[in-house]
Amino acid sequence: MQASERLNMTFAALADPTRRAIMARLALGEASVAELAAPFNMSQPAISKHLKVLETAGLISTGQDANKRPRKIEGGPMQEAVAWLEGYRKFWERRYEALDALLGQMEASRPKSRRKRRQV
């Protein structure tokens, strides 16, 4: 799979608030489907569909612990997304620095007011 396809799958998976909440929970540690379903008003099969999307995107994996199958976060796709976003952060940082410099120049070249303040 190409990097652009992985990135598309990552952002598509994270576009849903339920899946982002699942990722936030998994950031605290591994969890079973039942544990992940608990805070939501939806069935375990519905949660399982969300988990399948996250797993297909490579954001989570399923472990094997006796009779349990805990889910955990996988960092690779998130690292790729962060690296992609970082390029835009740097772009906007440079743009804001240029704007700050321009505003500084405008302020420095603005004539000072010659009007004296009245004292009351």
Summary of the structure (lengths in Angstrom):
residues: 120
radius of gyration: 24.7
end to end distance: 75.2
largest distance: 83.8
contacts: 278
relative contact order: 0.13
helix: 62%
strand: 8%
